[in-house]
Structures are given as C-alpha cells and as structure tokens.
Amino acid sequence: MARSPRPASAVPAEPAAEDIWRDPVARLMTRLATTAAGLDSTAAGQRLAAYGPNDAAAERRRPLVLQFLARFANPLIIILLLASALGM
C-alpha cells in the first residue's frame, strides 16, 4: 500500500496507526513523550485535563427484541418473507 508523502513541516498530533506497529519502543516513547517508568504527575495531570479520563464507557446495547425487529426494516426482507409465505 502506497503511503502519501507528508510535508516535512507537518507534525501529526498522534502517530498513524500503521506507524505504531513498525516503530521501535524507544522511538514510540519519544513520540508519545513518555518513559518506561510512565508519566510523572504533572504530565499525567496535563493529559487528563486535555484528553479526559481513560474511561472506556460501556456501550449501551439495545434489547434483544429490538435487535430482532430491526432485521425486518429492510424492504427486501419483507418481500422475501411474503414470497416465502405465498409459496407455501
């Protein structure tokens, strides 16, 4: 896959996803401004203020009945069900 060239002056806010897996650990720590020991309290506080807490909110799931009924919202499904009912 060809990568588009970036201007030399462009500094990405975060490393691109494909770059993270290729870079050595030392380079990643430099790019992410951290160390093997982790962040100090000041840096952690700044990142907390900038990005918010590291909290993966649980996704609220729809009830199973609504998921089932949502399958019939497609007109093609309704046509196929009617055709199969008439063919019986």
C-alpha positions as CSV (number, residue, x, y, z in Angstrom):
1,M,0.0,0.0,0.0
2,A,1.5,3.3,-1.0
3,R,1.8,6.0,1.6
4,S,1.0,9.6,0.8
5,P,4.0,11.8,1.4
6,R,3.8,14.2,4.3
7,P,5.2,17.7,4.2
8,A,8.3,18.0,6.4
9,S,6.8,20.7,8.5
10,A,3.6,18.7,9.3
11,V,3.8,17.1,12.7
12,P,0.9,14.7,13.4
13,A,-0.8,15.0,16.8
14,E,-0.7,11.3,17.1
15,P,1.3,8.6,15.3
16,A,-0.5,7.0,12.4
17,A,-1.8,3.5,13.4
18,E,0.4,1.8,10.9
19,D,3.5,3.6,12.2
20,I,2.9,2.5,15.8
21,W,3.4,-1.2,15.0
22,R,6.6,-0.6,13.0
23,D,8.4,1.8,15.2
24,P,10.8,0.6,17.9
25,V,9.8,1.1,21.5
26,A,12.4,3.9,22.1
27,R,11.0,5.9,19.2
28,L,7.4,5.4,20.3
29,M,8.2,6.6,23.8
30,T,9.9,9.7,22.4
31,R,7.0,10.4,20.0
32,L,4.4,9.9,22.8
33,A,6.6,11.9,25.3
34,T,6.8,9.2,27.9
35,T,9.3,6.9,29.5
36,A,9.4,3.2,30.5
37,A,8.6,4.3,34.1
38,G,5.5,6.1,32.9
39,L,4.3,9.7,33.2
40,D,5.1,12.0,36.1
41,S,2.2,13.6,38.0
42,T,2.4,16.9,36.1
43,A,2.3,15.3,32.7
44,A,-0.4,12.9,33.7
45,G,-2.5,15.9,35.1
46,Q,-1.9,17.8,31.8
47,R,-3.1,14.8,29.7
48,L,-6.0,14.2,32.0
49,A,-7.1,17.9,31.5
50,A,-6.5,17.7,27.8
51,Y,-8.0,14.3,26.9
52,G,-10.2,13.4,29.9
53,P,-10.1,10.3,32.0
54,N,-9.1,6.9,30.5
55,D,-12.5,5.5,30.8
56,A,-14.0,3.3,28.2
57,A,-17.7,3.8,28.6
58,A,-19.7,0.7,28.3
59,E,-21.8,0.7,25.1
60,R,-25.4,0.6,25.8
61,R,-26.9,-2.3,24.0
62,R,-30.4,-2.4,22.5
63,P,-32.7,-5.1,23.9
64,L,-32.7,-8.4,22.0
65,V,-36.3,-8.0,20.8
66,L,-35.5,-4.6,19.2
67,Q,-32.4,-6.1,17.5
68,F,-34.6,-8.9,16.1
69,L,-37.3,-6.5,14.9
70,A,-34.7,-4.2,13.3
71,R,-33.9,-7.0,10.9
72,F,-37.3,-6.5,9.3
73,A,-36.7,-2.8,8.5
74,N,-35.2,-3.8,5.1
75,P,-37.9,-3.9,2.4
76,L,-36.1,-6.8,0.6
77,I,-36.5,-8.9,3.7
78,I,-40.2,-8.1,3.8
79,I,-40.6,-9.1,0.2
80,L,-38.7,-12.3,0.7
81,L,-40.8,-13.2,3.7
82,L,-44.1,-12.5,1.8
83,A,-42.8,-14.5,-1.2
84,S,-42.0,-17.5,1.0
85,A,-45.3,-17.3,2.8
86,L,-47.2,-17.3,-0.5
87,G,-45.1,-20.2,-1.8
88,M,-46.2,-22.5,1.0
